[in-house]
Amino acid sequence: MKLINKITIDQSPMPSALTVRQFTVFGDPGAVFSLTITNEDNHFYNFSEELDKNGDLKVAVAFTSTPASLTLKTI
């Protein structure tokens, strides 16, 4: 079984003008993880995993009451 050993992320309150929060996942190569982000109202961050015409990842602009999470990612 491949394991996730550690996740590092700044958990301080995030200003509304900030659109990026870096995180690092440490684990065995091939380990799989997902991520769910909620705000103080228990609304879910609407992860956008679409690329724009320049190949850049589109940024989600809002939280939603509908459960949402990052699709499974492999280290």
Number of C-alpha atoms within 10 A of each C-alpha: 5 11 13 15 10 9 10 10 10 9 7 6 8 12 7 6 6 7 10 8 9 7 9 9 15 13 17 14 11 13 16 14 15 10 12 13 15 16 12 7 8 12 16 19 22 21 19 15 13 12 11 10 8 6 8 10 12 13 15 13 11 10 18 14 12 10 14 18 16 15 13 9 11 13 13
